Amino acid sequence: MTDAPTLLAKSGARGIGLWPHSEAVSHCAVEIFGSPTCGLTEFGRSWLRFFGLEADSAIPFLETVLVASWLHDCGKANDGFQAAVRSAGEQQVRHEHLSAVFLLDRNIREWLSGRVDADIVIAAVLSHHLKANDDNVCHSLVEGDYSVEFFQGHTEFAQILASLANDCGCSQPPKLLNATITRAQMMASRSQIRSAARRFLREIQTENSRLRMVCAVKAGLVVSDAAGSALTREGLDLATWLQRCFQADLLTAAFIDESVINPRIREIESRSGGSFQWRDWQLATGDLGERALLLSPCGSGKTIAAWRWIRNRLVDAPTSRVIFLYPTRGTATEGFRDYVSWAGGETSALLHGTSEYDLEGMFQNPEDTRHGEEYRTQDRLFALSYWSKRIFSATVDQFLSFLRHNYGSLCLLPVLAHSVVVIDEVHSFDQLMFSSLERFLRFFRVPVLCMTATLGEERQKVLEECGLELFPKNPSDHQDLIRHSSAPRYRVVQVTKAEAHDRALEAWRSRKRVLWVVNTVARCQEIARQLRSILGPASVHCYHSRFRLKDRRERHEDAMTYFRGADPVVLVATQVCEMSLDLDADVLITELAPVPSLIQHMGRCFRRPVTMDGGCGEVLVYQPPTSVPYAPSSLIPAGKFVGEL
């Protein structure tokens, strides 16, 4: 098949040839990161810093990622894959596994080793679809015996090798002939790859710089392949599109002031009717270094303090992007609405599992200056559609799940690699998410501010060991923070459920706003029904996680509206209120829950500035009938905590 029809790399109405696809991917690698002859791009330098690589790693990185880009799909040059993309048969082995088999050939390996680390190329090529592990590598996709005809002698294949040699300054590639690989030979190659992979993993665990190079090249290949595929499919000019994403002006402190902080301050002043004043601890937060942990009470103003830190980071080192990460979709949406959206549709992005839906009709009021802005992205580009955005409000999983080999998150690394990052509510992370955060902080180099109202000593110690500066070390140094945290915001009383029920009715009749938090959906629904039977459906509202997406969004919006109004209201909710609802209740009723959750519940009570008239909120805590969904042991310290209060 040396002179057979064009080899295909992609199926579809038109099909995409193997040579044009390989050229597009290598072109993207050069546009994004740079070339061995011209050096790193500005973004390429950020990429190496992100992965903790020194400047002398530049040329080895550029050569290796370029070689991997040219060769990543060479395993598609076989009869099985070509039949599959033409809907005329099926492939016998995954194409990237066949690419690794080809690269393990002694002649090819020796040819590559004269210029790059061949093991890193093989590792990147083998795993660029995240479908390779010790169990499935070179696994047969068909039953019975088979043979694979590998079209190494095809003119298009030779063209790829010659282009690689030209771009990387390699010697001329060895002459190759078509080869046939039987099932038995594939099993031998499987053993060879598994053995080589284990050896390679042992080596890089003791060679930190090589481990970092592996990660940078593997991620670089995924990014280049994604761009080469998507942009070609959409008929976009590669150079123009990538330059718009990666060569735009850097963000500055002045831009953050004008586009985010000042509009938010004007909105705060409009709602409060007073003049906004920075607190001393918020100003001090802005002066923290590249890695910090902010501990500040609920409702104290952490978020705008974090934006102050962001703008000061940009004074020291302007970057391409700002990313504000939240643990839940609701909190990410509120962060977008309150801050990020002010920067406009071309710049701002909301990114989580249902963000496209949440954006629909978000700013319907024609008097809102954001009315008419288009914040949604081009769906067919998937994660790449966010590369042109500059300021993000997103959930943590969207950006950090690359640590668990999530493909979409890997494709967002070009956004993350040159950014300033704030990670909110770190107390709420489950163990898997917190472990990912720890790995991210230890391995990657990017300015990060973590923040929360409360954090256990063990997790606080871990974050400090990751290089985060604790703030404030001495709360007494900041009188504004002391006044806020020590002010009598509410009285805490332990009650029975019956007493809580009576107090809810009494508070409503006194025209107060009541938030009642329970630990299960069933009890949430039951309490709401009981109160509605007395107060009427218009006065009692129910909010939990089992509503349909459409209904949940409406419930969220309604809850925010009710609590901002002057009429009395009772909202019965589950844990969804802990972070996603910025509510100010006069009376909080809550079932006993783990201490971090209780603190978040209490943070919904009397969030307004404390006055001198002695007024404060009420917090009523009662024992739930069961500990579900929490472990019984987690409620023991919670009971002690409430008793001490």
Order of alpha helices (4+ residues) and beta strands (2+ residues): beta-beta-alpha-beta-beta-alpha-alpha-alpha-alpha-alpha-alpha-beta-alpha-beta-alpha-alpha-alpha-alpha-alpha-alpha-beta-alpha-beta-alpha-beta-alpha-beta-alpha-alpha-alpha-beta-alpha-beta-alpha-beta-alpha-beta-alpha-beta-alpha-beta-alpha-beta-alpha-beta-alpha-beta-alpha
